[in-house]
């Protein structure tokens, strides 16, 4: 009797049990995936610590090649950087700033001379800040004239050798300009910019800017060239020239008729500042005219007819024109100016053919000019002139 009553309950009980087991398995799987992801993220960009010490904290400049800076990383770091600063009176100034990539867990050793690489190891007080992803360490040391007294000795791994109190990073100052940057123009007189030569001779013009002079030891400079409507003392009327961000700039038609100046920014670990150079003293000249289709003459080639000079096609926006008429032989090798009633060469866009041109040929020479210079081009011959 008991068995017959309990039999219908077996199916539901089993189903509940199966659901509980599946739910537990899914939770365990989700937890494992989350832990795996966390481990992967941690492995790619660890926020481990850095420990460091110097084998000596007081030494001469000649000993800098034997004194070692020993760093230990508790985990892999995507970057490692250090900032070296020296004391100047009551202020601290940046000596060197270096950033390196991809450091593995373990230790890294370099000499103090290598820390100063490219810089002189001078007598004075220094601090160095070592940084990795998620941690940093600040150390101090002195470069002395002699090794008398305590030289720091072998630290045996201490983060702060020599018993000195742990240094604190001093408050430094951003660069400050003391002398404005200056402009230099290659191949031309200073402060007079010529971007195209006369008579179809193209001249390449490069303008350069110096950094000027700065206090507080800048560690880097950046540049931005500006085009300005006016050549006044401020840069309120200036706009940035797209892509012109090096110390040199190749002048071109985009700045024709404008003044040019440069903004120079200096930076160190404490900040940055920028100043603007004085502008060029004269506007940038455009390119000289360039003929792409010859001038030509329209009108009947006969005595008494009016011939008209057509300028042809020119690049670089000529602003003035000049037309001179000539009488030539059949081959155009022997040409003489056509004189008017005043015995001066006919210099006009039109010419009424005179008797003395009979049986000769006529041509016109057109001169196009702008602020950069002038260029001349002659038409083909028309004729012979008939009566």
Secondary structure, 3 states (H helix, E strand, C coil): CHHHHHCCHHHHHHHHHHHHHHHHHHHHHHHHHHHHHHHHHHHHCCCCCEEEEECCCEEEHHHCCCCEEEEEECCCEEEEEEEEEEEECCEEEEEEEEEEEEECCEEEEEEHHHHCCCCCCCCEEEEEEEEECCEEEEEEEEEECCCCCCCCCCCCCCCCHHHCCCCCCCCCCCCEEEECCCEEECCCCCCCCCCCCCCCCCCCCEEEECCCEEECCCCEEEEEEEEECCCCCCCCCEEECCCCCCCEEECCHHHECCEEEEEEEEEECCEEEEEECCCCCCCECCCCCEEEECCEEECCCECCCEEEEECCEEECCCCEEEEEEEEECCCCCCEEECECCCCCECCCCEEECCHHHECCEEEEEEEEEECCEEEEEECCCEECEEC
